[in-house]
Amino acid sequence: MTAATTGRWHEVLTKTEWVAIVTWDGQQPHTVANWGDYIRALSEPGSDTLVMPAGWYHRTEANLRRDRRVQVILASRQVAGSHGPGQGYLLEGEGEIELDGEWARRAKATYPWARGALILHIQRAHAQL
Amino acid sequence: MTAATTGRWHEVLTKTEWVAIVTWDGQQPHTVANWGDYIRALSEPGSDTLVMPAGWYHRTEANLRRDRRVQVILASRQVAGSHGPGQGYLLEGEGEIELDGEWARRAKATYPWARGALILHIQRAHAQL
Protein backbone atom coordinates (compact mmCIF):
# COMPACT_ATOMS: atom_id res chain seq x y z
CA MET A 1 0.00 0.00 0.00
CA THR A 2 1.38 3.39 -0.89
CA ALA A 3 0.38 6.75 0.52
CA ALA A 4 -1.44 9.09 -1.87
CA THR A 5 -2.13 11.79 0.70
CA THR A 6 0.28 14.64 1.40
CA GLY A 7 1.43 16.27 4.61
CA ARG A 8 3.10 15.00 7.75
CA TRP A 9 0.13 13.21 9.22
CA HIS A 10 1.85 9.83 9.10
CA GLU A 11 4.50 11.29 11.40
CA VAL A 12 1.79 12.55 13.78
CA LEU A 13 0.23 9.08 13.72
CA THR A 14 3.48 7.58 15.01
CA LYS A 15 3.14 9.77 18.13
CA THR A 16 -0.54 10.54 18.76
CA GLU A 17 -1.84 9.04 22.01
CA TRP A 18 -5.35 8.64 20.57
CA VAL A 19 -7.48 9.63 17.60
CA ALA A 20 -11.06 10.86 17.31
CA ILE A 21 -13.31 9.36 14.61
CA VAL A 22 -16.47 11.12 13.44
CA THR A 23 -19.29 9.60 11.37
CA TRP A 24 -22.78 10.97 10.77
CA ASP A 25 -26.32 9.78 10.25
CA GLY A 26 -27.70 12.63 8.18
CA GLN A 27 -28.95 14.39 11.31
CA GLN A 28 -25.98 14.63 13.62
CA PRO A 29 -22.45 13.35 14.11
CA HIS A 30 -21.30 10.45 16.25
CA THR A 31 -17.84 10.76 17.75
CA VAL A 32 -15.72 7.87 19.04
CA ALA A 33 -12.04 7.38 19.85
CA ASN A 34 -9.33 4.75 19.56
CA TRP A 35 -5.83 4.52 21.04
CA GLY A 36 -2.89 5.36 18.82
CA ASP A 37 -0.96 2.24 19.83
CA TYR A 38 -3.92 0.04 18.83
CA ILE A 39 -3.88 1.62 15.37
CA ARG A 40 -0.09 1.34 15.11
CA ALA A 41 -0.30 -2.36 16.04
CA LEU A 42 -2.67 -3.16 13.15
CA SER A 43 -1.81 -0.65 10.40
CA GLU A 44 1.07 -0.67 7.96
CA PRO A 45 3.42 2.28 8.71
CA GLY A 46 3.04 5.06 6.13
CA SER A 47 -0.12 3.60 4.63
CA ASP A 48 -3.26 5.62 3.94
CA THR A 49 -5.33 2.71 5.29
CA LEU A 50 -5.82 2.78 9.04
CA VAL A 51 -6.89 -0.40 10.80
CA MET A 52 -8.04 -0.49 14.42
CA PRO A 53 -9.96 -2.87 16.69
CA ALA A 54 -13.73 -2.36 16.80
CA GLY A 55 -14.87 -3.21 20.30
CA TRP A 56 -18.35 -1.76 20.12
CA TYR A 57 -18.89 0.93 17.48
CA HIS A 58 -22.45 -0.16 16.63
CA ARG A 59 -23.57 3.36 15.82
CA THR A 60 -20.39 4.04 13.84
CA GLU A 61 -21.11 0.86 11.87
CA ALA A 62 -24.72 1.89 11.16
CA ASN A 63 -23.60 5.37 10.11
CA LEU A 64 -20.91 4.01 7.76
CA ARG A 65 -23.44 1.69 6.12
CA ARG A 66 -25.53 4.74 5.30
CA ASP A 67 -22.66 7.13 4.42
CA ARG A 68 -19.09 5.85 4.17
CA ARG A 69 -17.52 9.26 4.79
CA VAL A 70 -15.47 9.72 7.94
CA GLN A 71 -13.44 12.45 9.63
CA VAL A 72 -10.46 11.64 11.84
CA ILE A 73 -8.45 14.03 13.98
CA LEU A 74 -5.12 13.32 15.64
CA ALA A 75 -2.43 15.45 17.30
CA SER A 76 0.83 15.27 19.19
CA ARG A 77 3.01 17.76 21.02
CA GLN A 78 5.96 15.51 20.11
CA VAL A 79 5.83 16.54 16.44
CA ALA A 80 7.17 19.96 15.49
CA GLY A 81 4.43 22.27 14.19
CA SER A 82 4.28 25.57 12.35
CA HIS A 83 4.05 27.46 15.67
CA GLY A 84 6.31 25.47 18.00
CA PRO A 85 5.95 21.97 19.40
CA GLY A 86 2.75 20.23 18.41
CA GLN A 87 0.95 19.37 15.21
CA GLY A 88 -2.53 18.11 14.45
CA TYR A 89 -4.19 16.80 11.31
CA LEU A 90 -7.78 16.48 10.17
CA LEU A 91 -8.15 13.49 7.86
CA GLU A 92 -11.05 12.82 5.53
CA GLY A 93 -11.84 9.52 3.90
CA GLU A 94 -14.15 6.54 3.88
CA GLY A 95 -14.63 3.80 6.44
CA GLU A 96 -16.12 0.38 7.00
CA ILE A 97 -16.35 -2.12 9.81
CA GLU A 98 -15.29 -5.66 8.91
CA LEU A 99 -16.57 -8.47 11.14
CA ASP A 100 -14.95 -11.22 9.05
CA GLY A 101 -11.95 -11.34 6.77
CA GLU A 102 -8.24 -10.83 7.21
CA TRP A 103 -8.30 -7.47 8.98
CA ALA A 104 -11.03 -8.59 11.39
CA ARG A 105 -9.11 -11.79 12.09
CA ARG A 106 -5.94 -9.83 12.90
CA ALA A 107 -7.84 -7.36 15.08
CA LYS A 108 -9.47 -10.18 17.05
CA ALA A 109 -6.18 -12.10 17.37
CA THR A 110 -4.44 -9.04 18.85
CA TYR A 111 -7.44 -7.73 20.86
CA PRO A 112 -9.65 -10.64 21.98
CA TRP A 113 -12.41 -8.21 23.06
CA ALA A 114 -12.72 -6.85 19.50
CA ARG A 115 -15.72 -7.86 17.41
CA GLY A 116 -13.95 -6.84 14.19
CA ALA A 117 -11.88 -4.10 12.62
CA LEU A 118 -12.65 -0.50 11.73
CA ILE A 119 -10.86 0.26 8.46
CA LEU A 120 -10.40 3.85 7.31
CA HIS A 121 -9.25 4.78 3.81
CA ILE A 122 -7.75 8.25 4.15
CA GLN A 123 -8.10 10.49 1.09
CA ARG A 124 -7.24 14.00 2.28
CA ALA A 125 -5.17 15.47 5.12
CA HIS A 126 -5.39 19.03 6.45
CA ALA A 127 -2.84 20.44 8.94
CA GLN A 128 -4.40 21.77 12.16
CA LEU A 129 -3.38 23.57 15.34
CA MET B 1 -19.44 27.59 38.76
CA THR B 2 -20.32 24.10 39.91
CA ALA B 3 -20.22 20.88 37.94
CA ALA B 4 -23.62 19.31 37.19
CA THR B 5 -22.23 16.50 35.04
CA THR B 6 -21.17 13.14 36.43
CA GLY B 7 -18.21 10.89 35.69
CA ARG B 8 -14.47 11.36 35.87
CA TRP B 9 -14.11 13.54 32.80
CA HIS B 10 -12.73 16.47 34.80
CA GLU B 11 -9.86 14.18 35.84
CA VAL B 12 -9.25 13.23 32.19
CA LEU B 13 -9.26 16.94 31.31
CA THR B 14 -6.37 17.54 33.72
CA LYS B 15 -4.28 15.08 31.67
CA THR B 16 -5.50 15.04 28.06
CA GLU B 17 -2.92 16.34 25.59
CA TRP B 18 -5.62 17.67 23.26
CA VAL B 19 -9.37 17.55 22.68
CA ALA B 20 -11.47 17.16 19.53
CA ILE B 21 -14.50 19.43 19.05
CA VAL B 22 -17.29 18.57 16.61
CA THR B 23 -20.01 20.92 15.32
CA TRP B 24 -22.35 20.41 12.38
CA ASP B 25 -24.11 22.39 9.70
CA GLY B 26 -27.13 20.17 9.08
CA GLN B 27 -25.32 18.34 6.28
CA GLN B 28 -22.06 17.17 7.78
CA PRO B 29 -19.81 17.59 10.79
CA HIS B 30 -16.81 19.88 11.16
CA THR B 31 -14.04 18.65 13.44
CA VAL B 32 -11.38 20.83 15.04
CA ALA B 33 -8.94 20.41 17.93
CA ASN B 34 -7.44 22.40 20.76
CA TRP B 35 -4.55 21.69 23.14
CA GLY B 36 -5.38 20.54 26.66
CA ASP B 37 -2.97 23.01 28.25
CA TYR B 38 -4.68 25.91 26.44
CA ILE B 39 -8.02 24.82 27.91
CA ARG B 40 -6.52 24.32 31.37
CA ALA B 41 -5.01 27.82 31.21
CA LEU B 42 -8.39 29.48 30.62
CA SER B 43 -10.95 27.22 32.33
CA GLU B 44 -11.81 26.94 36.00
CA PRO B 45 -10.77 23.49 37.32
CA GLY B 46 -13.77 21.22 37.86
CA SER B 47 -16.15 23.50 35.97
CA ASP B 48 -18.59 22.29 33.31
CA THR B 49 -17.68 25.39 31.26
CA LEU B 50 -14.64 24.93 29.05
CA VAL B 51 -12.90 28.01 27.70
CA MET B 52 -10.23 27.88 24.99
CA PRO B 53 -8.58 30.29 22.55
CA ALA B 54 -10.26 30.59 19.15
CA GLY B 55 -7.53 31.20 16.61
CA TRP B 56 -9.52 30.56 13.49
CA TYR B 57 -12.64 28.42 13.91
CA HIS B 58 -14.72 30.35 11.34
CA ARG B 59 -16.67 27.28 10.29
CA THR B 60 -17.14 26.20 13.92
CA GLU B 61 -18.49 29.69 14.61
CA ALA B 62 -20.92 29.56 11.68
CA ASN B 63 -22.10 26.08 12.70
CA LEU B 64 -22.67 27.15 16.32
CA ARG B 65 -24.71 30.15 15.18
CA ARG B 66 -27.00 27.72 13.36
CA ASP B 67 -27.02 24.92 15.97
CA ARG B 68 -25.40 25.42 19.38
CA ARG B 69 -24.90 21.72 20.02
CA VAL B 70 -21.35 20.42 20.27
CA GLN B 71 -19.57 17.12 20.89
CA VAL B 72 -16.14 16.99 22.53
CA ILE B 73 -13.91 13.97 22.97
CA LEU B 74 -10.84 13.73 25.19
CA ALA B 75 -8.67 10.88 26.46
CA SER B 76 -5.54 10.10 28.45
CA ARG B 77 -3.53 6.98 29.14
CA GLN B 78 -2.54 8.64 32.44
CA VAL B 79 -6.01 8.16 33.93
CA ALA B 80 -6.98 4.67 35.11
CA GLY B 81 -9.79 3.19 33.02
CA SER B 82 -12.17 0.27 33.31
CA HIS B 83 -9.80 -1.96 31.30
CA GLY B 84 -6.35 -0.83 32.45
CA PRO B 85 -4.54 2.49 31.93
CA GLY B 86 -6.46 4.98 29.84
CA GLN B 87 -9.85 6.61 29.88
CA GLY B 88 -11.77 8.68 27.39
CA TYR B 89 -14.95 10.72 27.58
CA LEU B 90 -17.45 11.94 25.04
CA LEU B 91 -18.99 15.22 26.19
CA GLU B 92 -22.17 16.79 24.85
CA GLY B 93 -23.21 20.37 25.37
CA GLU B 94 -23.61 23.74 23.73
CA GLY B 95 -21.02 26.16 22.47
CA GLU B 96 -20.43 29.71 21.33
CA ILE B 97 -17.55 31.83 20.12
CA GLU B 98 -17.11 35.13 21.93
CA LEU B 99 -15.14 37.85 20.12
CA ASP B 100 -15.66 40.44 22.87
CA GLY B 101 -16.29 40.22 26.58
CA GLU B 102 -14.39 38.87 29.54
CA TRP B 103 -13.59 35.39 28.21
CA ALA B 104 -12.45 36.74 24.84
CA ARG B 105 -10.31 39.33 26.60
CA ARG B 106 -8.63 36.66 28.73
CA ALA B 107 -8.08 34.38 25.73
CA LYS B 108 -6.48 37.21 23.73
CA ALA B 109 -4.34 38.32 26.70
CA THR B 110 -2.93 34.80 27.13
CA TYR B 111 -2.79 33.91 23.41
CA PRO B 112 -2.17 37.05 21.33
CA TRP B 113 -2.96 35.16 18.10
CA ALA B 114 -6.50 34.35 19.33
CA ARG B 115 -9.42 36.26 17.83
CA GLY B 116 -11.67 35.30 20.75
CA ALA B 117 -12.72 32.41 22.97
CA LEU B 118 -14.60 29.21 22.24
CA ILE B 119 -16.82 28.52 25.25
CA LEU B 120 -18.40 25.10 25.74
CA HIS B 121 -21.15 24.42 28.27
CA ILE B 122 -20.94 20.69 28.97
CA GLN B 123 -24.24 19.00 29.82
CA ARG B 124 -23.58 15.25 29.55
CA ALA B 125 -20.50 13.01 29.83
CA HIS B 126 -20.18 9.43 28.54
CA ALA B 127 -17.21 7.20 29.41
CA GLN B 128 -15.36 5.84 26.34
CA LEU B 129 -12.52 3.45 25.48
Interface residues (C-beta under 8 A of the other chain):
Chain A: E17 W18 A20 V22 W24 Q28 P29 T31 V32 A33 N34 W35 R69 Q71 I73 A75 S76 R77 H83 G86 G88 L90 W113 Q128 L129
Chain B: E17 W18 A20 V22 W24 Q28 P29 T31 V32 A33 N34 W35 R69 Q71 I73 A75 S76 R77 H83 G86 G88 L90 W113 Q128 L129
